[in-house]
Amino acid sequence: MIEVVLHQFVLATSGDDAPLWLLAAGPAGAVATYWSLYRYYRNTDKSHAYERDTLITAQPVQGHREKVRHISRTRDSDIDGDNSGDHRVRVQRLE
């Protein structure tokens, strides 16, 4: 039985009358490989429901109305104690 099928296969693929499925097998295999790798690495079938799994209940804002160190109408455009001019103090080497 196997020899008959193999013989028919050899006859069908020999000569100039090669079947078209043989030409389509290459691109179909490439598409199947790409699709399986995409699904494996992206886990699109295992994703969670974002709205359901990350539900956070809202709470009222907590705070008070006390002002702390309010500075208005100042002409000083820099921050006191900045070290933008001394890069050796800013940058520390990792050892």
Buried (B, 14 or more C-beta within 10 A) or exposed (E): EEEEEEEEEEEEEEEEEEEEEEEEEEEEEEEEEEEEEEEEEEEEEEEEEEEEEEEEEEEEEEEEEEEEEEEEEEEEEEEEEEEEEEEEEEEEEEE
